[in-house]
Amino acid sequence: MKKILLLVLALFMSTSVFLAGCDKKGLKDNPNTNDPIVSNGGMAVVKGDYLYYVNGFKSYEGLVKDQDNVWGKQVIGSIYRTKLSNNAISHDEDGFLSKSECVVPQIVGTENASFYIFDDYIFYATPNMQKDEYGNLLNTRSNICRVDIDGTDSKVLYITDQTLTSTNWTMYEVDGEAYIVILDGSKVVSIKAYDRKPKAVVMTSSATSAGLIKTDKQLATDVYYNNNTLVDGYNNYVYYTRDITEDDGLGTLGGNILARVKVGTTTEEKVASNGNTYTIENIKSNCLYYSKTVKGSTNSIFCKYELSADREFVQSRETEILNATYTSKFVLDANNSLYVGNDVVAIDDSNNIKLISVVNSNKTPSKTLYTASGTINPLGLYGSKLFFLESETICYIDVTAQNPTVQYVETNGKTLKLDINVVFDYDGRNVYFYSAYTPEGATEANYYLNRTDLEAGEVESEFVGVFAEGHTPAKPETEEDAVEKEPWIK
C-alpha cells in the first residue's frame, strides 16, 4: 500500500513539474484589453501607456535563410516596446532608452512596414523565408502573423502570393468579428483574426483594384434596423473592380465592373456595369473614391460616390471632383455628419500643393496652398496635415487653415532614410522617421527610429530603439572641462 501511495505521489509531483514547465511565459505588466490604441497600421502604435515600435529599418533584400529573420534572434527591424509617461520616453544620461523590451523578434521594419494591435494581439507582416522549388528565397512575399501582446504564441495566418505593401492589407471589425483583409495580387482575402486555426477566404480572385478601409480603430458593427429588418451597411463590404467576362452576358458593352463582396463571404454583388471603366483609389468617410473613364472617352475623372446599404448604383450619389491629372492626391475626411465635403489635396507637376473643394456638387476654384522651390515628395495626409519631403527636409502644412503656412519637423540635422516610401508615421502628436547611425570603424550606416514631438516646448528629435550587436555608434570625445554632460545618442 505504501508503494502504491509513493507511486501516486511521484506521478503527481512529476505531473506538477510538467504543468509548471508548460506555464505561458511572456512579458509582464501588459496593457489591458480595453486600453486605448493610437495610430494603428504604421511603424509606431500606442496601447495604454506603452509605445510599440519597429526597432530600426531592415530591408527584405539580401536576406539569408536560417541566418536572417530567425524568431528570437532578430533585433533590428523587430517590434519593441517602451513605457510612456505623459507621452515622454525615459532615456539615460547617454541618450539610450532606459528600458525597452523585445515583443516580436522578427523583421517588421521593411519596405512594407506596418502592424496593428487589436485587443490582446499584435498582427504584423514579415518577409517569407521559405524557398521555391528552384531554391529561390521568397522574401519578397510576406507572412501575415499574429502574436499575443506579451510576445508569446506566434502564428502564421497567411502567406501572400505577391509583394505586400502597407496599403494593401488592413484590419477591421464586422458583426463583432475582427478580420484581416488583404489585396494579394488579384485576390481579395479575408481571415478571421482571432480564430484558433484561421482559414483564408478568397472573396474574389479577379480584382483589378480594391478599396480597403484604413483606420486606427476597430470599426463598429455596421448594421442597422429598417422596419425591424437587419440590414447590412457599407463597412461590411469590400468594393472592387474586375474585367467583364463572357459569363456576365454584357456583349460588347465595354468598360469594366464595379462590384462588392461582404467580408468573409464569396458572393459577388454587381454595383455598376454601364460601359464606364472604374479604378478604385480610396475609401474614406463612408465614400468610395475612384477614377472613371466614360465609355467613348479617354479622359479620366476623379469621383466620389456616397455609399449606402443599397447595392445598386445611384447616379445622384456620384460627384465628379477632378478632371485634371495630378502627380498625387489625397482625400480629406468629411468634417462632420451634416457636411459631406469633397475636399482633395493635390500636388501638380510644378510642385504646387492645391486644395480642391466640391460642396453639394458646387466646385470652387482650386486654391494654391504652397509652391515649393524643389520637388515635393508626399509622405501622407494625417487628418488635415499633409507631410512631405522638400530638399530632404520633412515639412507639413495644415491644408484647412485659414492662412496655411509650411512648418518644418526638427530632425537635429540627421541623415534620414529617404529612398523608400514607408519610412514615416504620425500619431497626431509625434512624427516618426528613420535616421542613420554609423557603427565605430564602419562606413555603412544603419537606420533606427527617431521621433519628434510637435507639441513639445523645446522641439527636438529623440532616439527610439535598441541597437543590434555591432550597430552602436562610436562615443564622441568630449571636452574634459565640460560643465554638463550631453547625451551622445540623439
N, C-alpha and C positions, 0 to 999 in steps of 0.2 A: 504493500500500500504506500509506504514511504517512497519507494522508487517511482511509483506512478505519479505521486504528488510532485516529486522533484522534476520528473519529465514534463509535467504540465507547466510547472513554474519556469523551467528552462525555455519551453516553447513560447510562453507568454513574454518572457524577457527578450527573446530573440525577435519576436513579432514587434514588440515595442521599439526595439532598436531599429528594425526595418522601417517602421512607420515614421520614426523620428528622422531617419535618413531621407524620407520622401517629403518632408516638410518643404513647402514652397519657400525658396529663398529669393530675395529681391531687395530693391531699395526700400528703405523705411521712410516714414514721415511723408507719405504721398498725398497729393491733393485729394479732396473729397470728390465723389462722383459728380455732385451738382455745383462744384465751384465754377465760376465764370471762366469762359475761354475767349481769348482775344487774338485775332489775326491768324486764323486757321488757313492752311493751304499755301504757306510760304516757307521761309527758312528760319523763322523765329515765331514761336507760339507761346503765349502766356496762359497758364491754367492755375487758378488760385494765386498763390504767392511764389510760383516757380516760373522761371523763363526756360523753356525748352528751345534749343538752338542747334543748327547744323555747325559742327565744330570744324570750320575750315572747308576750303574747296578741294575736291578730289574728282578729277575727270574720269569718265568711263574709258577713255582712250588709254591704250598701253597697259591695261590690267593683265595680270598673270594668274592663271588658275592655281588654286591651292597656296597662293602667296598673298594675293590681294583680296580684300573683301571677305576675309575669313571671320566668321562670327567669334567675337571675344577678343580678337587681335587688332581690329581696326580702330584707329584713333582719329586721324584726320578724315573729315567727311562724315563722321558718325554723329549721332544725336546725344548731346549732353544736356544737363540741367543745372541751374544755379538759383539760389534763393534771392528773392527781391524784397526790398523794404521801401515802400512808397516809391516804387519804380527804380530805386537805387540798387546797384550791384556792389558787393563788398570786394575790394581789392586790397592786397597787402602793400607794403611800402615800395615794392619794386614794380607794382602795376599788374601783377598776376592775380587771377581770381582767388579769393581766399578759400573758396570751396566750390568745386564743380564735379558732378558725378556723371559717369557714362551711363546712358539709358539703353541706347541701341548701338552696339559696336559693329555696325555695318555702314557701308557707304550710302549716304543720302545726298551729300552736297555735290552732286554732279551738275552737268548742263541741264538736267531735268529735276533739279532740287525742289521738293515740296513735301510737306507731311501734314497730317491732320491729327487732332486729338478729339475724340468723341467719347464721352462718359469715362470709362476706365481703360481705354485702349488708345494706342498710337497706331496710325496707318501711314505707311510710307512706301516709296518706290526705291528699289536698289538694283544695281546692274546684275543681270543674269550671268552667272559664272559657269554655265554649262557649255559644252562643245557640241557642234552639229556632227553629222556623220562624216564630214570631211576634216574634222579636227579643228574647225574654226570656232573661236570663243564667241559666244552670243551676247557679249557685253553691251551691244548697242540696244538690246532689248531689256525689259525691266521685269523684276518680280514685284508684285504688289503684296505687301506683307502687313501682318497685324501682330502687335506685341502688347502685353499688359503694361499699364502705366508704370509698374515697378520694374520693368525691364525683363520680365520672365515670359515664358511660353510663346516664343516667336513662331509664327506660322506663315507659310507662303499661301496666299489666297488665289493668285492668278499670275500667269506668265504671259506677257504680251508677245504678239507676233511681230509687231512693228516697233520702231523707236518711239519712246514715250516722251512727252513734254509735260510741264506743269500745268498746261492749259487744256490738255485733253483727257484729264481724269479729275473726278470731283466726288464729293460725298453729300448726301442729303437724306432726309427722312420722309418716308411715305407711309401713311396709315400706321404710324408708331414703329415702323421698321427703318433702321439705318441701312443705307445702300451705298456701295461703291459703284460708280458708273464711269465707264471707260470708252473712249473712242479709239479703237485699236485698228488702224487702217480703215477698212470699210465696215468693220464690225462695231456695233454698239452693244456693250456687255454690261450687265448688272450683276452684283453679288450681294447677298445679304451679309452685312458686315459682321454680325455677331454670331452667326451660325457656328456650331461646333465643327461641322465639316462643310464649309461653304462650297457651293456649286455655282459656276458661272452660267448665266442665262444669256444666250446670244439673242438679243431682241430684234436685231436686223443684221444682215451680213452684206448689205448693198448700199450703205450710206455714202454719199459723196460730200456731205457736210452735216454738221450737227450742232445743236445749241445745248451746252451743258451749264447748268446753273452753278455759278461760283459764289460762295457765301462763307462768311466767318462762322456762321452758326448753323445748327440743325434747323432746317425749315420745318415748321409745324405741319401736321397733317392737313392736307389741302382738300378737304371735302366739306360740303355744306348741304343743308336740307332745303329742298324745294317741294312744297306740297307733301311734306312728310316722306319724301323720297331722297335717299342719299345720292348725291351727285358728285362725281369726280371733278376736281378743279384742274387748273392747268399745270401746277407744280408737280403733279403726279406723272407727267409725261416728258419724254424726250422728243423734241421736234427735230426732223432731219430731212434731207433731200436725197433723192435717188433718181437714176435714169429710168426712162419708160421702157418697158419690155412688151413683148407680144401678148403676154398674159393679161396686160392691162386693157387690151381691146380698144386702144385710142387711135388706131390707124396712123395717119400722118400728121397728127396734131402738132408734134414738136414740143420743145421745151423739156421740162422735167417735172417730177412730182414732189410736192411738199407734203410730208406725212408726219405722223406721230405714233408713238407706242407707249403704253403705260409701263412704268418702271417695273421690272420683274416679270413681264409677260412678253409674248411674241406676236400678238395680234396687231397688225398694222391698221391704222385708220388714215385714209387719204384726206388731206385738208384742202389741197388745191392741185388741179391738173387742167390748166387753162391755156396751155401753149407758151406761157412765160417760163423763163429759166431763173431759178432761185439759188442763191448761195447764202447759207446762214452764217452770220458773223458774230452774233451775240444774243444773249437772252438775259434780260435785266429788268427789274421793276415791273414784273408781270407783262413784259413786252418782248416780242421777238423782233430782232433786227436782221435784215438781210439785204443783199444786193439783188436787184431784179432787172432782167433784160426782157423787155416786152417783145413778143413774137413779131418778127419782121424788122426789128431794130438791133443796132449794135451798141446802143447807149445803155450803160449800167446805172441804175438809180438806187440809191441807198434809202431803204424804207423802214418804217416802224409799224408793227402790227400788234394791236392790243389783244392779248389772249383772253379767252373765256373758256368756260367748261364745254361750250359747243365745239364740235369738230369742224363743221362746215366753214369755209372761208367766207367772210362778210366784208365786202369791199369798203364799207364805211369805216371799218376799223383800221384800215391801212392809211398811213400818211407818208407821202414822199418827202424826204428830207434833203437829200443831196443828189444832184445830177452831175457833179464835177468829181474828178479824180484827185484824191489826196494821198500823200505818201503814208499817212497813218491817221486814224481817227478813233476817238474814244467816246462812249456814251455816258452821260451823266445820269445819276439816279434821279428819279422823279422827286420833286420837292416834298409833296405830301399827297394824300389820297384825293384831295379836291383839285389839284392841279397836276395834270399829266403832261409835262413838257417833253419836248423832243430835242433838248439841248445836246449838241455834239461839239466836242473839241477836236479840231483837225489841224494837221501840220501839212503845209504845202511844200512843193519842191524849191521854194525860195526861202525856206526856213522861217515862215510866218506861223505863229500859233493863232488860230482863229476860233471864235465861238459862233456857232450857227444855231439859231433858235427857231422853233416852229411851235406855236401855241394855238390850239384849236384850228389847225390847218392853215394858220396865217404865218407865213415865213417872213422873218425880219432880215434885213441885210446883215451879212456876216461882219463880225466885229474883230478887228485885229488886236490881239492882246499883247503880242510881243513879236519883235523881229530880231532874230539872232544874227550875230556877225559871222558865225560859222555854222557848221552842220549840227542840227538838233537830232539827238538820238533819244527817243522817248523811253522812259523806264516804266511808266504806268500811271493811270489815274486812280487815286485813292480818295474817295469822297469827292471833294471839289478841288483837290490839289493834284496838279499834273507835275510829275517829276520827270526830269530829262537831263541828259548829259550835253554840255556845251564846252568844247575845248577841255575835255577830261575833268570838268567840274560838275558836281551834282547840283542842279538847280531845281527850284519849284516855284509854281505860281498858282495862286487861288483864282481859278477861272471864273468864279461867280462874284468876286469882289467888285465893288463899285469902280475902283481905280486899281486894277491889278498891277502888281509890281513883282518882278523876279527877285527871289531871295536865294541865298546860297547855303548849302549844307557844309558845316565845318568838318573837314577831314584831317586837320592838323598836317596838311602838306604830304600826306601819304600817297604812295603809288597804288592806284586802285585796279581791281580786276575789271577790265573793260571789254575783253574780246569775245564774250558770250552774252546771251540775253538775260539769263536768270541769275543775276548777281545782286539783286536789290529787293528790299522788303521795307514796309512801313506799317506800323501798327496803330496809327492815329496820333502817335506822340514821338516814337523813336524811329529813326532811319537806320537800316541795317545794310552793310555793304562789306565786301572783302578787300583787305589791304595786304600788301606784300611785306613779308618778314624773311630776311635772308640769314640763314644759319652762319655761324662762325666758320670762316675758311671756305665758304661756298660762293658761287656766282649766281646760282639759280634760286629764285625766291619761292616760298610757299605762301599761300593766301589764306589768312584767317579772318574771322568775323570781327567787325567793329560796329559800333553803334553810336549815334549822336542823338541826344535828347533835345528836340527842338523847343521844348518848353523850359529848359534849364536856365537859371540865372546867368551862369557862365557856360556858354555853349562850347563843348569840346567833344571830340570823339574819344571812345574808350575801347580798349581791347576786350573782346569777349571770346574766351576759348581756353583750350589746354593744348600746349604744343606736344606733338608726337616726338618720339625719340629722335634726336638729331636735328630737330627743327628750331630749337631755341636760338634766337639771335645772340650775337656776342654782346656782352655787357659793355657799354661805353665807358671810357675813362672819365673820371670826374675830377674837378678841382679839389685839392686837399683842403683848401680853406673855404669850401662851400658851406654857407651858413645853414641851408636847408636841403635835405636830401630829396631829389625829384624822382618820381617813378621812371624807370627806363623802358618799360613796356607800356606803350600807349596805343 
